[in-house]
Amino acid sequence: MLARIAARSAVRAPRAAVAPVAARFYSENAFNKKEKAHEDQYARQHEKEQIEKLRKQIAQKQAELEQLQKQHNELQGTSEKKQ
C-alpha cells in the first residue's frame, strides 16, 4: 500500500509547476516613488477640498434649521395667544 501511494505522488506534477507565481515586472525606483507621492498628495488635497465643501454645506443647513425653528416658535407663540 505504501508503494501505491509513493507511485501516485511521483506521477503528479508539483503544484509550483502548475500554478504560475505572480512576479513583479517593474522595480521600485525613485521615479515610481515620486509618482506615487504626487498621486497621494493629489488625493489628500482632493479629500481636503471635499471635506471643506461638506463643512460649508453643514453650516448652511444648520443656519437654515435655526431659521425654521425660530419661525416655528413664533407661529406656536401666536397660536397659543389666539386660544
LINZILIN-V425308 format. One record per run of one state. SS is the DSSP state (a for helix, b for strand, c for the rest). FROM is the first residue (numbers start at 1). TO is the last residue. If there is no record, write none. Layout:
((SS & FROM & TO) (SS & FROM & TO))
//
This chain:
((c & 1 & 1) (a & 2 & 11) (c & 12 & 14) (a & 15 & 18) (c & 19 & 29) (a & 30 & 82) (c & 83 & 83))
//
